[in-house]
Amino acid sequence: MPSFSATEIAFLMVACQQVVLAFGWLAGAALMAESRRAALHWALYAALSAVSLVLFVVSVKPGIEPLRAMANLCIVASLVVLQRGVWAFFACPRPWLWHGVVLAAAGAATWFGLDPANGAWRVAIVSGALSALCLSVGWDMQREARARMELRWGAVLAVPLLLGGLVFGLRAGRAMVSPGTIVAEVTADSALNVSAAFSYLVIALVFQLTLVALVVTRGVVELRRASRYDALTGLLNRRAAQEALEDELQRSRRLGEPFSVLMIDADHFKSINDVQGHAAGDRALQHLGTLLSAQMRDIDRVGRWGGEEFIVVLPGTPLAQAQEVAERLRERTQALPPRWQERAVPLTVSLGVSQWAGAADELAALMSRADAALYRAKANGRNRVEVEPPASPANLRVLPTR
């Protein structure tokens, strides 16, 4: 019965851990449609990690050094697959040039490293490649998590990889400083190697947990987004727009600033659906949502109120300025019609404008005045702006508009 050193036992434990995780990611791929490609990449990453560790344990026996070359290639390939899985998860594919260079360098190092005289160079180049990959994957994870998922704690995701990059970087440096002893140190059953192996066991598990946390967090973010944003236009849905109105009412009461509301309705929208089809109607709504968002300040809130009706909340904006904004939106919509099947789809909007009148003014009254103004715009011929005068506004501070 073969006997294993403490270091080899530790590596085999990590290999078993990675096998279990590989099956876990395969199961996840079957259940998570949106993250399937990433999960398959991460399953392959775990499997290649397990294979590399088993090959490393076997290759320390005399006469089978070529297996060590395969172990080195597998561990480098595993991190390449890991990074491509991260790119798949965040839908940011990159060219193969970077990974091709890393794999070519690792392959050349392992091939020439079969000669014992080149062993130190093999350790230095492969360890350097692993360090670069760890740091690159860690950087990508934290950057994309913060940018795409708005995670303030995104940098935490990179900690296990940064630790791995540091360990491999130190090993590469050690190979350059002490080339005569590094090969023996790598395979020795020393307390340092045993500690490193068990540390890798913990780091590998923690890193896999960060991947799971990434998947779960994205699910939470998407559920939150689905509960607040309209699926067709990407604007606030009615519930979120109502919350924005209530928040603005409280803010304006506290600061004594005015705010105005625009109610917007696409003219003759039913005829677009009837004549050109619902797909054309959907395209028109998407186009209108994009136009509205592009004309607003960062502090403004734009939502789809229902059907072909939209709402814009303008903080710090009195009635006269809100009317100017509404007229600009009307002109912009008429001048830039949506296109469907290579043809322009004529589209105009009617707008009703109302201003919050002060502390005694409630949202229901404000919205009623905005609706009345909108209905008057449609009754007076459409493609126009109508203003419902607010009831005796108090002295209110005004914010600049775009």
C-alpha positions as CSV (number, residue, x, y, z in Angstrom):
1,M,0.0,0.0,0.0
2,P,1.5,3.3,-1.0
3,S,2.5,5.7,1.7
4,F,2.0,9.5,1.4
5,S,3.7,12.3,3.1
6,A,1.9,15.0,5.1
7,T,2.2,17.4,2.2
8,E,0.9,14.9,-0.3
9,I,-2.1,14.1,2.0
10,A,-2.9,17.8,2.2
11,F,-2.8,18.1,-1.6
12,L,-5.0,15.1,-2.0
13,M,-7.5,16.6,0.5
14,V,-7.6,19.7,-1.6
15,A,-8.1,17.6,-4.8
16,C,-11.1,15.8,-3.2
17,Q,-12.5,19.2,-2.2
18,Q,-12.2,20.4,-5.8
19,V,-13.9,17.3,-7.2
20,V,-16.9,17.9,-4.9
21,L,-17.0,21.5,-5.9
22,A,-16.8,20.6,-9.6
23,F,-19.9,18.4,-9.2
24,G,-21.5,21.3,-7.3
25,W,-20.9,23.7,-10.1
26,L,-22.2,21.1,-12.6
27,A,-25.4,20.9,-10.6
28,G,-25.6,24.7,-10.5
29,A,-25.2,24.9,-14.3
30,A,-28.3,22.7,-14.6
31,L,-30.3,24.9,-12.4
32,M,-29.1,28.4,-13.2
33,A,-29.8,29.3,-16.9
34,E,-28.3,32.8,-16.7
35,S,-25.1,31.7,-15.0
36,R,-24.8,28.4,-16.9
37,R,-21.7,29.2,-18.9
38,A,-19.9,30.7,-15.9
39,A,-20.8,27.6,-13.8
40,L,-19.6,25.2,-16.4
41,H,-16.3,27.1,-16.6
42,W,-16.0,27.0,-12.8
43,A,-16.7,23.3,-12.8
44,L,-13.9,22.8,-15.3
45,Y,-11.6,25.0,-13.2
46,A,-12.3,22.9,-10.1
47,A,-11.8,19.6,-12.1
48,L,-8.5,20.8,-13.6
49,S,-7.3,21.9,-10.1
50,A,-8.0,18.5,-8.8
51,V,-6.2,16.8,-11.7
52,S,-3.2,19.0,-11.3
53,L,-2.9,18.2,-7.6
54,V,-3.2,14.5,-8.1
55,L,-0.6,14.6,-10.8
56,F,1.7,16.6,-8.6
57,V,1.5,14.1,-5.8
58,V,2.1,11.2,-8.3
59,S,5.0,13.0,-10.0
60,V,7.2,13.3,-7.0
61,K,8.0,9.6,-7.4
62,P,11.2,9.0,-9.3
63,G,11.0,8.4,-13.0
64,I,7.7,10.0,-13.9
65,E,8.8,13.7,-14.0
66,P,6.7,14.3,-17.2
67,L,3.6,14.1,-15.0
68,R,4.8,17.2,-13.2
69,A,4.8,19.0,-16.5
70,M,1.2,18.0,-17.0
71,A,0.4,19.1,-13.4
72,N,1.9,22.5,-14.1
73,L,-0.1,22.9,-17.3
74,C,-3.3,21.8,-15.7
75,I,-3.0,24.3,-12.8
76,V,-2.3,27.2,-15.3
77,A,-5.1,26.0,-17.5
78,S,-7.5,25.9,-14.5
79,L,-6.9,29.6,-13.8
80,V,-7.3,30.5,-17.4
81,V,-10.7,28.7,-17.4
82,L,-11.6,30.4,-14.1
83,Q,-11.0,33.9,-15.6
84,R,-13.0,33.1,-18.7
85,G,-15.8,32.0,-16.4
86,V,-15.6,35.3,-14.6
87,W,-15.8,37.1,-18.0
88,A,-18.8,34.9,-18.9
89,F,-20.5,35.7,-15.7
90,F,-20.2,39.4,-16.2
91,A,-20.9,39.1,-20.0
92,C,-17.6,40.8,-20.9
93,P,-15.8,38.5,-23.3
94,R,-12.2,39.2,-24.0
95,P,-9.8,38.0,-26.8
96,W,-7.6,34.9,-26.2
97,L,-4.3,36.8,-26.6
98,W,-3.6,37.2,-22.9
99,H,-4.4,33.6,-22.1
100,G,-2.6,32.4,-25.2
101,V,0.6,34.1,-24.1
102,V,0.3,32.7,-20.5
103,L,-0.4,29.2,-21.7
104,A,2.5,29.3,-24.3
105,A,4.9,30.6,-21.6
106,A,3.8,27.9,-19.1
107,G,4.0,25.2,-21.8
108,A,7.5,26.2,-22.9
109,A,8.6,26.3,-19.3
110,T,7.3,22.9,-18.5
111,W,8.7,21.3,-21.6
112,F,12.2,22.7,-21.1
113,G,11.9,22.2,-17.4
114,L,11.9,18.4,-17.9
115,D,15.7,18.9,-18.0
116,P,16.7,19.1,-14.3
117,A,19.1,21.8,-15.2
118,N,16.2,24.0,-16.1
119,G,14.0,23.1,-13.1
120,A,14.4,26.5,-11.4
121,W,13.3,28.3,-14.6
122,R,10.3,26.1,-14.8
123,V,9.3,26.9,-11.2
124,A,9.9,30.7,-11.8
125,I,7.9,31.0,-15.0
126,V,5.0,28.7,-14.0
127,S,4.7,30.4,-10.6
128,G,5.0,33.8,-12.2
129,A,2.2,32.9,-14.6
130,L,0.0,31.6,-11.8
131,S,0.7,34.8,-9.8
132,A,-0.3,37.0,-12.8
133,L,-3.4,35.0,-13.4
134,C,-4.5,35.2,-9.8
135,L,-4.0,38.9,-9.6
136,S,-5.7,39.4,-13.0
137,V,-8.8,37.4,-12.0
138,G,-9.0,39.1,-8.7
139,W,-8.8,42.5,-10.3
140,D,-11.5,41.6,-12.9
141,M,-13.8,40.2,-10.2
142,Q,-13.8,43.2,-7.9
143,R,-13.9,45.7,-10.8
144,E,-16.9,44.1,-12.5
145,A,-18.7,43.4,-9.3
146,R,-18.5,47.1,-8.3
147,A,-19.3,48.4,-11.7
148,R,-22.1,46.0,-12.8
149,M,-23.6,45.0,-9.5
150,E,-22.8,48.2,-7.5
151,L,-21.2,46.1,-4.8
152,R,-19.3,48.4,-2.4
153,W,-17.6,45.4,-0.9
154,G,-16.6,44.0,-4.3
155,A,-12.9,44.3,-3.3
156,V,-13.5,41.6,-0.7
157,L,-14.1,39.1,-3.5
158,A,-10.5,39.5,-4.6
159,V,-8.8,38.7,-1.3
160,P,-8.4,34.9,-1.8
161,L,-6.9,35.5,-5.2
162,L,-4.7,38.3,-4.0
163,L,-3.3,35.9,-1.4
164,G,-2.8,33.2,-4.0
165,G,-1.0,35.7,-6.3
166,L,1.2,36.7,-3.4
167,V,2.2,33.1,-2.6
168,F,2.9,32.3,-6.2
169,G,4.8,35.5,-6.7
170,L,7.0,34.8,-3.7
171,R,7.7,31.3,-5.0
172,A,8.7,32.8,-8.4
173,G,11.0,35.2,-6.7
174,R,12.5,32.5,-4.6
175,A,13.2,30.5,-7.7
176,M,15.2,33.4,-9.1
177,V,17.1,34.1,-5.9
178,S,17.9,30.4,-5.0
179,P,17.7,28.4,-8.2
180,G,19.9,25.7,-6.8
181,T,17.5,24.7,-4.0
182,I,14.0,25.7,-5.2
183,V,13.1,22.4,-7.0
184,A,13.9,20.3,-3.9
185,E,12.0,22.8,-1.7
186,V,8.9,22.5,-3.8
187,T,8.7,18.7,-3.4
188,A,10.1,18.4,0.1
189,D,7.9,17.2,2.9
190,S,8.7,20.2,5.0
191,A,6.6,22.0,7.6
192,L,6.5,25.0,5.3
193,N,5.1,22.9,2.5
194,V,2.6,21.2,4.7
195,S,1.4,24.6,6.1
196,A,1.2,25.9,2.5
197,A,-0.8,23.0,1.4
198,F,-3.4,23.3,4.2
199,S,-3.5,27.1,3.7
200,Y,-4.3,26.4,0.0
201,L,-7.1,24.1,1.2
202,V,-8.6,27.0,3.2
203,I,-8.0,29.6,0.5
204,A,-9.5,27.4,-2.3
205,L,-12.6,26.8,-0.2
206,V,-13.0,30.4,0.7
207,F,-12.6,31.4,-3.0
208,Q,-15.2,28.9,-4.1
209,L,-17.5,30.4,-1.5
210,T,-16.9,33.9,-2.9
211,L,-18.0,32.6,-6.3
212,V,-21.1,31.2,-4.8
213,A,-21.7,34.6,-3.0
214,L,-21.2,36.3,-6.4
215,V,-24.0,34.2,-7.9
216,V,-26.3,34.7,-5.0
217,T,-25.7,38.4,-4.8
218,R,-26.4,38.8,-8.5
219,G,-29.7,37.0,-8.0
220,V,-30.6,39.4,-5.2
221,V,-29.6,42.4,-7.3
222,E,-31.7,41.1,-10.2
223,L,-34.7,40.5,-8.1
224,R,-34.5,43.9,-6.6
225,R,-34.1,45.4,-10.1
226,A,-37.1,43.4,-11.4
227,S,-39.2,44.8,-8.5
228,R,-38.3,48.4,-9.3
229,Y,-37.7,48.7,-13.0
230,D,-39.9,48.2,-16.0
231,A,-38.7,45.2,-18.0
232,L,-39.4,46.8,-21.4
233,T,-38.0,50.3,-21.0
234,G,-35.6,49.9,-18.1
235,L,-37.2,52.9,-16.4
236,L,-38.7,52.9,-12.9
237,N,-41.9,51.0,-12.7
238,R,-45.1,52.5,-11.3
239,R,-44.4,51.4,-7.7
240,A,-40.8,52.7,-7.8
241,A,-42.0,56.0,-9.4
242,Q,-44.6,56.3,-6.7
243,E,-41.8,55.9,-4.1
244,A,-39.7,58.5,-5.9
245,L,-42.7,60.9,-5.7
246,E,-43.1,60.3,-2.0
247,D,-39.4,60.7,-1.3
248,E,-39.4,64.0,-3.3
249,L,-42.4,65.2,-1.4
250,Q,-40.7,64.6,2.0
251,R,-37.4,66.2,0.8
252,S,-39.2,69.3,-0.6
253,R,-41.2,69.8,2.6
254,R,-38.0,69.5,4.6
255,L,-35.9,71.9,2.4
256,G,-38.6,74.2,1.2
257,E,-37.8,73.5,-2.5
258,P,-40.3,73.2,-5.3
259,F,-40.6,70.2,-7.5
260,S,-42.7,69.5,-10.6
261,V,-44.2,66.5,-12.3
262,L,-44.6,65.8,-16.0
263,M,-47.2,63.3,-17.1
264,I,-46.4,62.1,-20.7
265,D,-48.6,60.1,-23.0
266,A,-47.6,58.7,-26.5
267,D,-50.1,60.0,-29.0
268,H,-52.1,57.6,-31.1
269,F,-50.1,54.7,-29.7
270,K,-52.9,52.2,-30.4
271,S,-52.6,52.9,-34.1
272,I,-48.9,51.9,-34.0
273,N,-49.8,48.6,-32.5
274,D,-52.8,48.0,-34.8
275,V,-51.0,49.0,-38.1
276,Q,-47.4,47.9,-37.5
277,G,-47.7,45.3,-34.7
278,H,-47.0,45.1,-31.1
279,A,-43.3,44.6,-31.7
280,A,-43.2,48.1,-33.3
281,G,-45.1,49.4,-30.4
282,D,-42.6,48.0,-27.9
283,R,-39.8,49.5,-29.9
284,A,-41.5,52.9,-29.8
285,L,-41.9,52.7,-26.0
286,Q,-38.2,51.7,-25.6
287,H,-37.2,54.6,-27.9
288,L,-39.3,57.0,-25.9
289,G,-37.9,55.8,-22.6
290,T,-34.4,56.3,-23.9
291,L,-35.2,59.8,-25.1
292,L,-36.7,60.8,-21.8
293,S,-33.7,59.5,-19.8
294,A,-31.2,61.2,-22.0
295,Q,-32.7,64.6,-21.5
296,M,-32.9,64.4,-17.7
297,R,-30.5,65.5,-14.9
298,D,-29.0,62.9,-12.6
299,I,-31.4,64.0,-9.8
300,D,-34.5,63.6,-12.0
301,R,-36.6,60.4,-11.9
302,V,-38.2,58.9,-15.0
303,G,-40.7,56.1,-14.8
304,R,-43.2,54.2,-16.9
305,W,-46.6,54.9,-15.2
306,G,-48.5,52.3,-17.2
307,G,-49.1,51.4,-20.9
308,E,-47.9,54.3,-23.0
309,E,-47.9,56.7,-20.1
310,F,-44.7,58.0,-18.5
311,I,-43.9,60.2,-15.5
312,V,-40.9,62.5,-14.8
313,V,-40.2,64.0,-11.3
314,L,-38.2,67.2,-11.5
315,P,-36.7,68.1,-8.1
316,G,-36.0,71.8,-7.4
317,T,-37.9,72.8,-10.5
318,P,-40.7,75.4,-10.6
319,L,-43.5,75.4,-13.0
320,A,-42.0,77.7,-15.7
321,Q,-38.8,75.7,-15.9
322,A,-40.7,72.4,-15.9
323,Q,-42.8,73.7,-18.8
324,E,-39.5,74.4,-20.7
325,V,-38.3,70.9,-20.0
326,A,-41.6,69.5,-21.2
327,E,-41.5,71.5,-24.5
328,R,-38.0,70.3,-25.1
329,L,-39.0,66.7,-24.6
330,R,-42.0,67.2,-27.0
331,E,-39.8,68.7,-29.7
332,R,-37.1,66.0,-29.3
333,T,-39.6,63.2,-29.5
334,Q,-41.1,64.6,-32.7
335,A,-37.7,65.2,-34.3
336,L,-36.3,61.8,-33.5
337,P,-38.9,59.1,-34.3
338,P,-38.1,55.5,-33.6
339,R,-37.2,53.2,-36.5
340,W,-38.8,49.9,-37.2
341,Q,-37.9,47.6,-40.0
342,E,-35.8,50.3,-41.6
343,R,-38.6,52.8,-41.5
344,A,-39.3,55.8,-39.2
345,V,-42.4,55.4,-37.0
346,P,-44.0,58.8,-36.5
347,L,-44.3,59.4,-32.8
348,T,-45.4,62.5,-30.8
349,V,-46.3,63.0,-27.1
350,S,-48.7,65.0,-25.1
351,L,-47.5,66.4,-21.7
352,G,-49.2,67.7,-18.6
353,V,-47.2,69.8,-16.1
354,S,-47.9,70.5,-12.5
355,Q,-45.9,71.9,-9.6
356,W,-46.1,71.0,-5.9
357,A,-47.7,74.0,-4.3
358,G,-46.2,73.9,-0.8
359,A,-46.6,72.2,2.5
360,A,-50.4,71.8,2.3
361,D,-50.3,70.2,-1.1
362,E,-50.6,66.4,-1.2
363,L,-49.5,64.0,-3.9
364,A,-53.0,63.1,-4.8
365,A,-53.8,66.7,-5.6
366,L,-50.6,67.2,-7.4
367,M,-51.1,64.1,-9.6
368,S,-54.7,65.1,-10.3
369,R,-53.6,68.5,-11.6
370,A,-50.9,66.8,-13.8
371,D,-53.5,64.4,-15.2
372,A,-55.9,67.2,-15.9
373,A,-53.2,69.0,-17.8
374,L,-52.4,65.9,-19.8
375,Y,-56.0,65.3,-20.7
376,R,-56.3,68.9,-21.8
377,A,-53.3,68.5,-24.0
378,K,-54.8,65.5,-25.7
379,A,-58.2,67.2,-26.0
380,N,-56.6,70.2,-27.6
381,G,-55.0,68.3,-30.5
382,R,-52.2,66.3,-29.0
383,N,-48.4,66.9,-29.5
384,R,-48.5,69.8,-27.1
385,V,-47.7,70.8,-23.5
386,E,-50.4,72.0,-21.1
387,V,-49.8,73.4,-17.7
388,E,-52.0,73.1,-14.7
389,P,-51.3,76.2,-12.4
390,P,-50.4,75.2,-8.9
391,A,-52.5,76.5,-6.0
392,S,-50.7,79.5,-4.4
393,P,-47.1,78.2,-4.2
394,A,-45.1,79.3,-1.2
395,N,-41.6,80.9,-1.4
396,L,-39.6,77.9,-2.6
397,R,-35.9,77.6,-3.5
398,V,-35.1,76.6,-7.1
399,L,-32.4,74.2,-8.4
400,P,-30.8,74.7,-11.8
401,T,-32.1,72.7,-14.7
402,R,-30.3,71.3,-17.7
